[in-house]
Structures are given as structure tokens and as C-alpha cells.
Amino acid sequence: MNGINIGIMHPGEMGVTVGLAAQNSGGQVFWASEDRSSATRARAEKIHLQDTGSLAELCQVCSTLICVCPPSAAASVARQVASLGFRGSYIDANAVSPQHSRQIGDILEGAGISYIDGSIIGPPAWKARTTRIYLSGAGAASTASFFSAGPLTAIVMGDSVGQASALKMCYAAYTKGTSALLCAILAASEALQVRQELFSEWSHFGSNFVEQTTSRVQRVTAKAWRFEGEMHEIASTFDTVGLPAGFHLAAAQIYSRISGYKDLPLPELEQVLSSLLEEPPG
């Protein structure tokens, strides 16, 4: 790994820990501050990422780029990189459908860029054995070494682009899909004036399910803006294999209603329920 220059696009809460793992494993890790927020800059400076200024310069300096961004931006970032003459390896570690991942691969490989399909499962990887990055595609085995020292754990799935993304879609379909379902259940019980009775039922036999659910609904507001797009990716994945897409299209609507809590303090449950019950515009 010594001497390998790796670029992170962009060091958000998850991306910065991907950069940390690459640093720990011997890579020289860079990022581009152009058009990035002060919060992103603070994260990059915290782990001493090297700033190239622009994405164009990042493409010149690095032989490998790793993209961690909202799924709706994944293809446009890939097109931008392809247009800048980058010719190294590109890991897309975003929550996209397998077919979306293959489309991104076509964009990049058409420009002479080696493409690796990736997905991340777990929280931001500050601690060992909490978070995995799955890799698939022809270059998966060689790029797994970029994370050999942890705390992020790299797992190679095979040579087929789309495998890593497929796993992420199936995993998040449950974890984030059920969070949206719980949001809807609590909002419905509030509207129907039976929330306290529902909580009473959930509390039988000493269960702490009420506390767990309340906390889960409050905390998911911070990422709802990002999860909305992810639900569309999961719906598309299900549709491709002949399964109903409606579960996760509805979840996307739920997350859309609470997407305004980004970067705000943790809201009270009553605030979240009020947002869920508001009629969406249009």
C-alpha cells in the first residue's frame, strides 16, 4: 500500500472512516475541498486527509478513487470523473441497486476506468468489527488490501459487478424499511388516537419495545434525507426480480416527510409524528 494515492469522494460521516482505514493500511489519502461544506472540511482535517482543492486535481494525483455519496448523485459523480480523464480504479461504495451499479460501471469502463462495485454495511467505522465494505468486480481482490489494517473490514464477494450492491439492497430493505414502517405505525396510531393503548400493548411482559421504537423513530430523522433515495433503489431492485416495489416506494414517501430534520437537534417524538401526518405539498 505504500505509495498508493487514494482519493475519497466525499468524506462525509461514513466516507471519512473509509479514508481512515485506507490511511491505516498505508495509503496516501486525498480529498477535494472545492464546493464542500465546512462540516466536510472539519471531518477531513480531523484525520489529516490531504486536500487537492479540485476534483480535477484529485483525478490527476490519485490512482484509485472511492465514491461515498447519496445514491441519487452516484452516476453524476462517475460521469464527472470520466470527463476529467481519470484512468485508474474507481470504487463506488454507494447504496445503489445492482442495475444502477452496472450502469455506473458502463460509464466508467467506457472511459477506460477500472470499476469495482462496493457497498458498506454498518455505522461509520471508527471501531473494529462494526462495519464491512463488500467488494465485487474484476478488481475487488486487489483493492481489498486498501483496508487491510481496519477498522473497516473488506470482504470480497466475487468478480461480478452488482453482487456487493445487491447485498446492500437486501440488508437495508429490512433495517431501513422497518424503520420507515415503525414511523408510519406510530403516526397512524397518533392520528387514530390510540398511541397510548398501542404502547401499553407493546409494554406487556416487561418489554422495552416502546423505548426502542421511540428512539429509533427520533434518530432516523437525521438520515431521512438520504434514506429516501435508498428506498427508491431498493424498490427498483425488487422490481427487477419480479417482487412488488410498493413496500419501499411507500417507505421513500415516509422518509420524504421527515427529511427536513437534517443537521438539526434530535426532535421530540411529537414533532416527528406531526411531520409524518402533514399532507405533502402538491
N, C-alpha and C positions, 0 to 999 in steps of 0.2 A: 504493500500500500504506500510506502514512502515515495514521495514524488508525484503521486497521482492528484491532480486538481479536480475537485468535485464542486459543482455549483448547486445550491439549494434555491428552488423557486416555489414558494416563498417561505421564509422562516416564521410561520405562524406558531400557534401553541404546539401543534404536532410537528411541523416541519423543522422547528429549531432543535427538537430532540433527535430527529433523523440526522441533522448536521452534527450534533454532538457525538452520536455513535460513529459517524464517519471519521470525525476528528480522533476519537479514542482509538480507532483502528489504523491510524497512521496517515490518513488523507489530509491534504490541504484543502480546507473548505471555504468557499467563497459565496457571496450573495450580491445582489444588485439593489442599491437603495433607491434608485430612481422611481418616483411615484409611489413609494411605500410610506406607510404611516409611521408616526413617532413610536407607537407601540411595537411595530415590527422592528424598527431600528433598535429599540431598547433590548428586545429579545436577542437580536443578532450580536449586539455588543456584549451582552451577558456572557456568551460563550466564545467571544472573540473571533467571530466569523470575519473574514477579510472582504472588504467592500470594493467591488469593481466599478461602482457607480451605475453603469447602464447594463441592460440585458445584452446589448451587442458586445460589450467588452467581456461580459461573463461567458458568452459563447466563444470568444477568442481565447480566453485564459484556461477554460476547463475542458477536460476530455470526457467528462461524464456530467450530465445534468439530472437532477432529481426534482420532479414536479409534485408539490403537495399544495393543492388549491381546491376551491369549491368545484364540484363536478361540472357545473354549468360553464366554467371557464377553461376546462381541461383542453378541449380541442383548439380553442383560440390561442392558448399559450403554445401549444405544439406548432400551430401554423406560424406563429411569430418566430419561434426558434428556427423552424425550417427556412424561413425567409431571410434569416441573418447569416446563413452559410455555415452553421454548425454541422460538423461531420463526425461527432463522437458517438457515445452511448447515451440513451435517454431512458430514464425510469419514470414511468407515470404511476404514482402511488396514490391515485385519487379513487374516490368511491364512485366508480362508473360501471355501467353494465358491460358484460363481455363483448357485445357487439359494438358498443361505444369505444371500448379499448382497442378493438381491432381496427376501427375507423381511424383512431389516433395513430395506430401503428402504420396504417397505409399512408397517412400524411407524412410521417417521419421517414419511413423506409423509402418512399418515393423521392425524398430529398437526400438519400444516401446516409441516413442516420440509423444506427442500430437501436432497436426498440425492445424494452423489457417491460412487461406488464407487471404491475405491483399492486398490492393492497395492504393496508395497515389495520390490524385488529388490536384494540386495547387503548388505554389512555396515553397521553403524552409520555414518552419513555424516559422518565427521569430515574426509574429504578429497574433493576434487572428482573427478568422473568415476569414482567407485567404486560409486555407489548411485543407483537410479532409483525414483521413485514414479510409477506408472501411474495415470491417472485416466480414468474413463468415466462418462457420465451427462450430463444436460442442463447442469449447471453446471461441467463439467470444464474447459472452456477458460478460464473466468474465474478459477477457483481455482488454476490452474496458475501464475498470476502470483505467488501467495503464496510461491513457492520460486525466483523468477527469479534471485536472486543466489547460489544454491548454498549449500553444496557439494552438496546433494541436487538431482538433476536431475528435473524434472517432464516427463512425456510424456503427451499427450492421445491417447486411443485412439478416442474417438467418443462418441455420445450414448446408447448402450445400456448400461444398468446390468448388470453381470455380466462385461463384457469384461475389465476390469482383474483381477478375481478369477480369471477363467478362465486368464489368462496365468500368474498366480502359482501356481495349482494345477499346471499343466503343467510349469512350471520346477522347482518344489520336488519334484514327483513323481520327478524324476531326481536332483537334488542330495541331498535328504534321504532319498529312498527308497534310493539306492545306499549311503549311509552306514549305514542300518539293515541292508542286505544284507551289507555287509562285517562288521558286528558279528556277525551270525548265522554267517557263514562261519568267522570266527576262533573263535567259541565252539564250533562243531561240530568244527573241527579239534582244538581242545583236548580236547574230550570223547572224541574218537576216537584221541587220542594221535598225531596226525600233523602237528601245527602246525609243528614244525621242518622237516619234509620239505616242507611247503607253502611255507614261507618260502624254502627252498632253490630250489624251482621258480620262485618269483616273482623270485628274485635272478639268474637266468640272464642272461647278456649285459650284466651291469653295471647292471641295473635297480634303481632305488631305491624300487620299489613297496612293499616291506616297510615301510620307514621311513615312507612317505607314509600307508600304511594304518594302521599302529600309531598314528601321531599323530592321524589322523582319528578313529579309534575312541575314543581317550582324550578328545579335545577335544569330541566330540559329547555327552558325558555332561552337560556344563554346561547344554545346552539340551534335553535329552531330555524333561524335564517339559513343555515347550512343544510339542515336535515330535509328541508322542503325539496331541494333539488335531488337529494339522495333518494327520496321516496319515488320520484319520477323515474330514476334509474332502475330501482328495484321493480317498479311496475312494468317497465319495458322488458326487463329480464324475464319476469314471469310470463308476460305475453308471448315472448319468443318461443317458450317451451310449451305453449298451449294452456297455461294456467291463468285464472282471472287476474286482471291487473287492478281491479277496483279496490281491493284492500288498501293498497299503498297509494293509489291516487287520492283516496279519502284521507289517508294519513298526511299526504302533502298539503291538503287543504287545512287540516288541523294545525300543522306547523306554520302555514302561512298566516293564520290568525294570531299567532303568538310570536311572530318573527320580529316584532318591534322592541323586544327586550334585550337585544344585542348590546353589550358593553354597559348595561345598567345593573344596579344592585339587585340581589335576589328579591323577586317580588313576593308579596303575600299571596297565599292561595286564592283569596277572594279576587285579587287583581287579575290573576291568570284566568279564573273562571269567567270573569266579566269580559275579558278579551275574547275568549273562546265563543261566548254567546253573542257577541256583536255580529251584526249582519255585515259580510264582506262588501266592499264597495263594488258597484257595477252589477 
